[in-house]
Amino acid sequence: MPTLNDLAASRTNLGEADVEWLHALVSDWQLLADLSFADLILWSPVRDDGGWLALAQMRPTTGPTSLQDDVVGTLAGPEDQRLLNIARDERRIWRESDPDWTNGVPVRTEGIPVTRAGRVIAVIERCTNLNSARTPSRLELTYLQGADDLARMVAEGTFPFPGEAAMLVRSPRVGDGLLRLGRSGRVTYASPNAESAYRRLGLAADLTGAELAVVTAGLCTSDEPLDESLMVVAAGRAPRAAEVDGNGSVVQLRAIPLIVGGTRTGALILVRDVTELRRRERELMTKDATIREIHHRVKNNLQTVAALLRLQARRLRAPEARAALDEAVRRVGSIAVVHETLSHAPDEVVDFDDIADRVAMMAGEVSAPEVRVIPKITGSFGLLSAAVATPLAMVLTELLQNALQHGFPPSVKELAKDQGLLEVIAVREAERLTVTVADNGVGLPEGFDLDSATSLGLQIVRTLVVSELGGRLRITPRPDGGTEAVVDLRVGHESRAVDPPDR
């Protein structure tokens, strides 16, 4: 289905500011649909055509829909065009049409002009299913009254509220709880759900007739000074949201001031009990902090192990034994780098570019002084999950160390000082990562076969890449001399690419 942006840009004369206004309206018009018990369709004039194009559609959650099919991207029929033209030309809500029968259902249609900066830029068609018509309750009458006020504000260009960010999913819904305030800030109607939410906050009296700001302030149990924004919201004087914390419960309030004909007539206050939601959020925060602390302690323990291995290596006289322990220190160190990064990262996802830089720096320390090769990294690894980052750090460590030790041994004489090349090239796509480690050293030994290689480092790399990461590993001679190792991995949806860093 095409988006509002696509349709507006390709088939209408709407400007950028007009489209932003419609986005703000559409992000909040579930409120109007629910209060109206009606479907909403947003129509805009087609460029150089005289017809009308449907840009968006919304169904109510408080009543039956009258439109079974999606109409976004379609053109209005002759009857709809007549309604839309009248609403636009007369710049008023037009509701004089007779009910129409759609798919055997009687539907009343109305046209609500969408005004911005004194211009009608679109029209909302409101379609009400009359099949369930009956004597409305006081709750339904309050809903309908609020819907009429909001519709008039849309027609007058005062809703959505200019300069205010859309609430989207953070906002309470009409069915969560609704309060209607008069001009003085007193409650003229409270839905049963709204009453229940305030009961959980500790209110014993009825809300109807009470001054909501005063009542709400008395229910706050925090020792901190009273938040002034809460009082503004509870009085219905600004289109904002706030939370009341009292009696072990948390209630979210959202105020929609009603300004009709240039006069403030009161406000609608949406109410939602978010106690359980906030409890779960606190649990997640505690869990996240615990996981980060675990990564921090693992990093410290790995660094302790590395220090012990380093001390042990200094006591050994056999060169091969010391070299083996030095390699173990570097392997443990590469894992510690990942855990250190994870201790500061949310969602078990890390920016691997920082890890690669640190691994390359550690590997460069073993370069032979006669050649002095410093690894260079180009491209970007992006964000990787912990399950990929830890083995990949080991793989990168082993490939760099192998290239430095075997491609540039201390006895090499072919390369002048500082002329050795060791480059890591990372190519990141949507769900694939290719890492190439290339050098211009002495190259592979004659008859080299990766499958039969006995080097512990290469065995570790092959096991991690193929078995653990499910990728492919290829080590071949470099066309200009030296060696090229290529690791090709498929990364999960939790990982993603980022802009290449400056190195």
N, C-alpha and C positions, 0 to 999 in steps of 0.2 A: 504494500500500500504506500503511495507517495506521501511524503511529509508535508506539513504546512509550508515549510520554507520552499520546498521544490515547487509546489503548486503556485504559491504566491509569486515566485520569481519567474516562472515560465509562462503563466497565463493571466496575470493580473497587473494592474498599474500601481500596486501598493508599494510605498517606499519602505526603506529599512526601519524607520521609526514606527510606521504603521504596523509592520510585521511584528516588531517587538511588543507593541501594545496588544496585538491579538494573541501572542504567546502568553503574555501575562494574564489575559482574560481566560484563555483555554486552560491554563494551569490551575485556575481556581473556579472554573464554572461547574464542577461537580456539585458545589454548594448550591448554585442556582437550580440545577437539575433536580436535586434531592428536595429542596424546598418547594419546587413546582410540581413534583410528582410527574415530571414530563421529560421527554427526549428533547435534546437541543441539537440543532444543525447550524454551523457557521457558514454563511454564504458570502461570497465576494463577487463584485462585478467582473466579468471576463473582459480582458483587454480588447478594445476595438470590435466588440461582438454584440453587446447589448444583453447578453445572457448572464446567468449567475452560476458560479462554480462552488461546490461544497468543499470547504477547506478542512473542516473538523466535525466530529460528531461525539455526543455524550449521551449515555443512557442513565436513568435514575436508579438509585439503589433502594428507594423508598416506595416504589410502585411498579406496576407492569409497564413494559416498553410498548410503544406503538409502532416501532420500526424494527422489523426482524432483520433486515439487510443493511449492510454498510453502504453509505452513499458518498463517502469521501472520494473526491476526484470525478464525480458525475455532475452533469448539468441539470439545472432545475427545469421542471416541466412547466407548461403554460400557466396552470393555476398557482403554482408556487411563485412563478415570476411575477404574477400580478400582485400577490401579497408582498413580495420583497420590494417591488418598485414603489408601492404605496408607502410602506414603512420608511423607505429611504427618502422619497420625495417630500412626504409630509413631516418627516423627522419626528415621528411619534410612534408609540406602541400601537399597532393596528390589530384589533381582535374582533372585527365585525363579521368575519366570514362564518358561514354555516358549517356545522360538523361534517367532515368528509368520511366516507367509509373506505378504510384501507384494509385489505385482506379480511373483510368481514367484521372489522372493528371500527366503531365510531371514534373519530379523532378530531379534536379541536385544534386548529393551528393559529398561531399568533406571530406577528413580526415585531422584533425588538431591534431598533437601529443601534448600531455600535458607533458611538461618537468619540472622536479624538480631536482635540484642538479645534473644536467647532465644526468638524467635518464628519459626515457619515462615511465610514470606511468599509463597513460590512453590515450585515443584518443577521440576527439570530432568529431562526424559525423554531418556535416552541410548540411541540406536538404532545398533546395530552390525551391519554387513553381514557375514554369516557365509559368504558365497559363496566368499571367498578364504581360508577357514580352512586353516591349515597349521601345521607346527611353527615357532613364532616364533624369530627370531634373538635374539642378546643385545641388539641395539639395540632391537628391538621389545619385548622383555621389560622393558627399562629404561623405555621409553615408557609401557608399561602400568602399571608400578609407580608412576611419577610421576603418571599419571592417577588411580590409586586414592588416592594421598595427597592430591591436589588435591580430589578429590570428597569425601573425608572432611572436609577443611578447609571446603569449601562447606557441608556438612551441620552442621559445628560452629560456623559463623559466623566463622571466622578468615580466609576468603578470599571476596572481595577484601580486601586489607589496609586496615583502617580508617585514614583520614587520608592515604593515599598517592594521588597523582594517577595516573590511568590512563596507561599508556605508549602505547597506540594504535599508530599506524604507526611510531613511533620505535623500537619494540621489535623485537629479533631474533625470527625465527620458529623453531619447533622444528627444521625441516629445515635451517636455517642452521648449526646446531651445538649440541650439548647435552653438558653435563658434569653428572654426579651426584656430589655431595659427601656424605661421611659426617659424623657429628656433630663430628668433630675438624677438619673442613675439608680433609681429604684426598680426592683424586679416586678414586672407586670405579668410575666408567665414563666414558669419553670417546668420543664419536661420531667417525667418520672426518673429518667436516667441522670439528669442533672441534680435532682434532689438527692438521689442515692449517692452520687459522688461527694456531695457536701456532707451527707450523713457520715461517710467514712472519714472525713476530715474532722468530725467531732461536733457538727452543728446539730443542736437539738430542736430548734424552732423551725418554722416554715420559712422558705426563701421569699415567697410572694409577699410583696409590700416592703421588703427589707432593702436597705441601701447596700448594694453588693460590695462596694469597696470597703465599707466599714466592717461588714460581716467577714469578708475574706481576710482582712488585716487581723481580726481577732482570732482567727483559726491558725495563724502561723505560729509554730512552736520554736523556730530558730532563735538562738541567742544573739544572732547578728542583727544589725540595724535593718529595718524594714526596707525592702527594695521598692524604690519609688516607681519603677516601671510596672510593678505588679499592681499598684494602686491605679495607675493610668489605664491599664488593661481592664481591671475589674470595674472601673467606672465607665468603660466603653468609649473613651475619648480618643483613642489612637488605634490604628489597625496593626496591632502587634500581638505577640503571644508571650505568656509567662506561666510559671508553675507555682503552685501552692503546696508547701510541705508541712503537714501537720497530722498529729495523731497516728503516726506511722504510715500515712498514706501520702501519695503525690498525685495532684490533679493538675492537668494542663488546661489553661484558659486561652482562648483566642477571641479577640474583640473585632467586630466588624461594625464600625460606626455607620449609622444610617443618616445620610444627608440628602434629603429630597427637596427639590425646588430651591436649593441654596440654604435650606434650614435644617439644622440638626434635630431629628425627631426621636432619637434614641439610639439603641445599638442591639445587635445580636451577639451573644456570647456563646461560643461553642465550648463544651466542657467534655473532658475525657479523663477517666481514671487511668493513670499510667504507672501505678504502683508496681505492678508485676514487671512491666517493661524496664523501669529504672533498676529494679532488683537484679534482673538478668544482666543489664548493662554493667552494674557494679561487679557481678560475678565474672563477667568477661574481662573487665579491667584487672581484677585480682588474678585471674588465670593468666592473662598476658604478662603481668608483672612477675608472676611465678616462673613462667617459661623463660623470660629474659634473665631472671636471676639464675636459673639452672644453666643457661648458656654461659653466663659469666663465670660460674663456678667450674664448669667443665673446662673453659678456657684457662682458668687459673691452674687446674689440676694438670692439664696438658703441658702448660709451661713448666710446672714443677717436674713432670716426667722428663721433659726435654733437658732441664737443668741437671737432673740426676744422670741422664745418659751422657751429657757433656762432661760432667765430672769423671764418670767412669772411663770415657774415652781418653782423658788426659793421663790416666794411670796405666794405660796399655802401651806396650812398646812395639807390638806387632803392627806394622802399617796397615795391613788389610783389615785387622780388627778395628783399628781407630777409624778407618774410612767407612766401615760398615755402620759404626755407631754415629758418625757424623751424618750419614745419609738418613738414619732413623730420626735424628734430631730434626732434620729439615722436613721430613714427612710429618712428624708430630706437629711441627711448627705451622705447616700449611693448614692442618685441620684446626689448630688453635685460632688462626686468623679468621676462619669462617665462623667459629663460635663467638669470637669477639664481635664480629659484625652483626651476628644474629642477636646478640645481647642488647643491641641498640635499634633493631629493626622490628617493625610490627608485622604481624601476619606470617611469620616464618618465611619472608621473602627478602632477599638481599640484593643490593646493587653490586653485581659481580665485578664491575670495572675497578672498584676500589680494592677488592680482594686480589684481582689479577696484578694490579700495580705493586702491591705488597709482596706477592709471591715472586714476581719478576725481580724485585729489589733483593729479596733473600737469595734467589738463585744467582744473581750477579756477583754476590760476595765470594762464590767459589770459582770465579773465572780466573784463569791462569794470569799472573801478573805480566807475563811476557806478551800476551795478546790483549788483555784487558777488554773483554767483550761486555757491553752493557745491553741487556735485552730491551727491545723497543716494542711497544704495543700500539697497534692502529685498529680502528673500528671500535665497536661497542658490543659487550656481552649482554647488556641490559639487565633486567631484574630476573632473578632465578629463585626458585624455591629451595629450601634447605636440602631437600632430597637430591637435588641436582648439584647444588653449589659445593657440598662437601666432597663428593667423589671427583668433581671437575677440578677442584683446587689441587687434589692429589695428582690427577692426571697432568695438569699444567706444570706442577712442581717436577714431576719425573721427566717430562719431555724437555723442559729447560735444562735440568741438571744433566740429562743424558747428552744433550747437544753441546753443553759447555765442556763436559769432561771428555767426551769421545770425539767431538767435532773440532775442539780447540785444545788438544793436550799440551802440557808445558813444553814438549819437545818440538811443537810445530814451528817451522821456519818460513813457510810459504807466505804467511800474512805479516805485514808490518804492524807495529804497535798501533792499537786503536782502529785497525782496519777490519776487524772481525764483525760480521753481520749476524745478528740473531733477532729475528722479528716474529712477533705474535700477531696474527691477523684474525680478527673476529668479525664474522658476517652474521648479523642477526636478522631473521625474518619473523613472520608472525608466530609460527610454532616450530621453527627450526633454527639451530645454531651450528655454524661451521667454524672451527678453530684450526688455524694453520700455524705451525711452528716451523719456520724456515731458517737455515743458517748457510753460510758460505764456507764452512769448514772443510775438513779432509774428506768428507763423504762417507758412504756406507762401505763396510768391508766387502771384499769380493765374495759372491755367492750368498749374500745376506737374504735370509728368509724370515719374515716376521713370525710365522707360525712355529718355527723351530728355534727361535731365539731363546737363549738361556739366561739373558740378563734379567736380574730380579726386577729392575725398574720397568723394563718393557713388559714383563709378565704382569706386574701390577697394573700398568696402563691398559693392557689388553683385557684383563679381567674386569676392571672398572668400567671401561667404555662399552664392551660388548655385553657382559653379563649383568652389570648393575644398572647402567644407563640405557641399555638397549640400542646403542649407536654403532657406528662403523669406524674402524681405524685403518689408515693407510700410511705406510712409510716408504717413500721412494726417493731416488736421487733427484736433486734439483737441477733443472736444465742448465743453469749457469755455474754449476758446481756447488757441492755441499749436499744437504739433506733436507727433505720436506716431510713433515708428519702432519696428517690431516685427520681431525676428529669431527665426525658429522653426527649430530644429536637431534632428536625430536624432543622439544621441551613442551611442558604442559600448559594448559590455559591459565594457570595461576601465575605463570611467568609472562613477562612482556618486554618489548624493546623500549629503550629510552634513547634520547639524543646522545650521540657520541661525546665523551668528555674531552676537554682540552688536556693534552699530555705534552 
